[in-house]
């Protein structure tokens, strides 16, 4: 078999296997560990809510997991795996090169760093600063996705989900996926480059189960419930600091009063600072989607994949 064709086939196999591998990858939200913790938290919400159906029927309701909207989610998680393998993977090397270039640039223009972080300082400060800057950049890009018509045309695909399940996290148009990955690449390259300049120790963040410890806390404490019907809220004061699952569900509400609210990725402080925060105790019932008029144009995978481009043409006219 031709070597190039062999590589191409292997990449296709990798793309098909990728969503399944997410279940065993501690860095991915739908890893079995975080699904299990979310299931436990779901039982707490179920117990407190005095539901009239069994727990299994409450969590695994057919109308949610087998809905037309859910099958669009499943389509995107597989389709975007091909985007990651064929388009995004090669840029990982570019990110490392950029970090080294930033380190070299700072040394050439600023001389030797007057700050020399020790190993513990490097671990702690790198973990905290990378988390804060990455989360703030995610908020800003998310804000632009809602405010700029061109970007909203693509981000609308994520909000077109009329039922939410953990896989809805991956219901992202490929154009938005590329934008988000470049944002992460730039942020990680910049922060890593600055820390390479300030320390002679390896750049690593504090990990637990192989993942950034701050991300691990977020993932283990119900991150999968953000895209679900399980209304898990936090204490009122915590929701000023961290976005709870129910707060993110409010973000998916088709009620105009909830538009452009709770746009933080992990932290709620940016929403608090910019006036886009709504806490769980301010909202009771919500319905997901874009509204009846828009929902009918986003029922299938193909509609969600192609409609943004048609919308852009419409904008230009």
C-alpha positions, 0 to 999 in steps of 0.5 A, a space after each residue: 500500500 502506498 505510504 501516503 495512502 496508509 497515513 491517510 487511512 490511519 488518520 481516518 481511523 484515528 478520527 473515528 476512534 477519537 470520540 470513543 477515546 474521550 471516555 478514557 481521557 482525563 483531559 476530556 469533559 466526557 471522561 467516564 470519571 467526570 460522567 460518574 461524578 455528574 451522575 452522583 450529583 444528579 442523584 442529589 438534585 433528583 433526591 432534593 427535587 422529589 421527582 415522580 419518575 425513577 432516577 434512571 428515567 429522570 437522568 436518561 430520559 429518551 426525549 432528551 438522549 434520543 431527540 433529533 437535537 441530540 443526534 445533531 450533537 452526536 454528528 458534530 462530535 464525530 465530524 469535528 474529530 476529522 477537523 481536529 485530526 486533519 486541520 488542527 493537529 499540525 498546529 500543535 508544533 507551531 504552538 511550541 515554536 511560538 513559545 520558544 520564540 517569545 522566550 527568545 524575543 524577551 531575552 534579546 530585548 530585555 536581557 536576562 530576567 530579573 525574576 527567577 522562579 523556583 520549581 514550586 513557584 513555577 508550578 503554582 503561578 503557571 497553573 493559576 495565571 494560565 487558568 485566569 488568562 485562558 478563562 478571560 480570553 474564553 469569555 471575551 471570544 464568547 462575548 464576540 461570538 454573541 455580539 458580532 453577526 458573522 461569528 454569531 452565525 456559527 456560534 448559533 449552532 451550539 445554541 440551536 440545541 433544544 435538548 441538552 446532554 453532555 455531548 452538546 459540549 461538542 456541538 460546535 461548528 467547525 469554524 468556531 472550533 478552529 477559532 477556539 483552538 487558535 485562541 487556546 494555542 495563542 494563550 498557551 504559547 504566550 503564557 508559556 513563553 513568558 514563563 520560560 523567560 522567568 524560570 529555568 525549570 520545566 513548564 508544567 502545571 499542577 496536575 491531578 489524574 494527569 489534568 490541570 488541578 483547577 480544571 480537574 476540580 471544574 470537571 469533577 464537580 458537575 461540568 457535564 451537567 452544564 449541558 443537561 436538564 439537571 438543574 445543579 446550582 451552587 451556593 449563591 456566593 459561589 455563583 459570583 465566582 464560578 459558573 454553576 451548571 444551572 447558570 450555564 443552562 440559563 445561558 442556553 435559554 431561549 428567553 430574550 431576558 437571558 440572552 448574552 448572560 452567563 458567558 463565562 467558561 469556568 469563572 463567573 467573575 468576568 460576568 460579574 465585572 461586565 454585568 452579564 451575570 444571572 444567578 440560579 435563584 433569579 430563574 425558575 423554568 427555562 426552555 432551550 434553543 433559539 426560539 420556535 422560528 429559528 429552531 425549525 432551521 436547525 433541526 438536522 446536522 446538515 442544516 447546522 453545518 451549512 446554514 451559517 454560510 447561507 446566513 453570511 451571504 444574507 448578511 452581505 446582501 
